[in-house]
Amino acid sequence: MNVFSRRTVLGIRPMTSLLGTLHNFASHLSRDFLNIKPKVGIVGSGNWGTAVARRVGLNLQQAHPEEKVKMWVHEEIVDGQKLSDVINIKHENIKYLPDIALPGNVRAIPDLHEACKDCNILFFIVPHQFLQSTLEKMKGQVHPDTICVSFIKGMDACLLQSCYCMLMPYTDAYYIIVCIV
């Protein structure tokens, strides 16, 4: 029997314990789930989102070199070019994490639905003040078997709720992991 029920929340602190917690979490999932290839999406591309995309991309290159990490980029123009194009060509987020190379398997995608499509692991790393509007755009798009990992810092002061509570109404995901940083 799976010890993790629907809407399981794991609090992780500090971030260095993430891999250990995910390993423990994964050991309770069915063999079928553990044998599928990870399809990873990163919702957010600021400095924190880009740093996580880099680390996930490097790890994924070793385990599944053919798989891509799809990073949603809120499109903006930087030095006369679309930020997503710059990231995909230079493999660097020149605005939010300059001088740090991204692995070739990290792809910047300006369309939120496309960035999340077919993902079985989603990392949420948007500023907390933009979480609700981002989730509204995603409503009904997240498959129930998706593992959602929140790296969002802070909470909504107006609603007085954590980002986990904000995620619940917008996703049917069975597992939500909250990393406290």
N, C-alpha and C positions, 0 to 999 in steps of 0.2 A: 504494500500500500504506500502511496506517495505521502510523505509526511508534510509536504507543502500543499496547502489547500489553495483554492481560488483566492486571489487577492493577497497572496503572501507578500509580506514586506520584510526585507532584511535591512537593518541599519548597519552601515559599515563606517568605522572610524578607526584609524585614519585611512587615507586612500591606499596606503601600502598594503593593507590587509585585503584589498579587493580581490586579488587572484585567489587567495586562500578561501575567502567566503564564496566566490563563484565556484571553486572546485567542490566545496562542501555542498553547495546548492545543486550543482550538476550531478553529484553522486546520487541524489534522490530523484532525479528525473528518469524517465523510462529510457531503455536502451535505444529505442527508435529515435528519440529526440537527440540523444548524444551522437548518433551516427549520421545525422544530417549535416550538410555543410553550412557553416554560419553565413548568413546574408545580413551584413551589418549596415545600419544606417545611423548617422550622427545628425541630430536635429540641433543645429547651432554651429557657427563657424567663427566665433570671436577667438580671443587668445586661448581661453580655456577649452573651447570646443575643438579648435585646431590642434592643440596639444594632445587631447584625448584621441582625436582622429589619427594623429601621427603614431602614437603608441599602439593603438589597435591595428593600424595598417601594418606596422612592423611585425607585430605578433602574428597577424593573419598571413603575411607573406611567407613565414616559416612553415606554418601548419597547412595552409591552403593557398599556394601561390597564385592560383587562377582566380581567386575571389577578389572582388573589389569592396572598398569601403565607400559608401555613398554619403557625402557630407552636404547637408542642405546649407546653401549660402543665401542669405537675404541679399539679393542682387543690389549692387551699387557700383558707381563708376569711380575708379581709382586711376589717376594718371591717364585719363581719357579712354580707359578700357574697362570692360565688365570684370568685376572681381573674380567671378567664376572662371572666366577665360584665362585670366592671369594665373590663378591657382593651378588650373589644368595644364597650362603650358610650362610655367616655371617651376611647378611643384613646390610652391611657397605661398603662404598667405602674407603678401607684402604689407597689408594694412594692419593686421592684428597679431601676427607672429613673424615679423621680418627676420631674415637671415637664418631661419630654421627650415631645413629641407624636409619636404613631405615625401613619403615613399610613393612610387609610381602607381600603386593600387588605390590610392585615395583620390576620389573623383569629386570635384565640386559640382553640385547640381542646384540650379536656381529654382527649380520647381519642387515644392514641398511634397506633393503627392508622388512624384517620380522618385524622390530621394528615399521615401519610406516604402515604396512599392516592393512587395515580396520579401521584405526584411523579416527575419525571425529574431533579431536582436536590435533594439533601438536604444540609443543613448540620447537622453534629453539634456542639452547643455545650452539653453537659451537664458538670457537674463530673466529673473523671476517676474518682472513687470510685463514681459511679453509672452509669458507662458500661456495665459488663458486665450489670447487671440490666436496664438499658434495652434493650440489644441482644438479650437473651434474649427479651424481650417482642416484639421486631421480627423474630425469626428467620423466614425464609421470606417476609417481606413486601416486601423490596426487590427490584425488578425488575433483571435483569442490565444493562440499558441505563442505569440510574440513575448519575449522577455524584454521588459522595459527597465532601463537603468537610468536613474535620475542623478546627475551630477550638478543639479541646479543649486546655486548658493542663495540662501535667504528664504524669505516667506512673504506672502502678500499681506502687508500691514493692514490694508483696508478690510480684507476678508478674514484676517487673523487665522490663516490656515497654511499648513506646510504645502510644499509643492507636490507631495504625495497625494494629499487630499484633493488638490487641483487636478491631478492626473486621472483619478478614479472615474469621474463622470464622462470622460472623453475617450476612454480606451476600454476595450473588452479584454485586454491582456490578463492572463492568469497570474503572471508573476511580475511584481514591481519591486525593484531593488533600489533602495535609497542610499546614496553615499553621502555621508555627512562630512563636509570639509570645513 
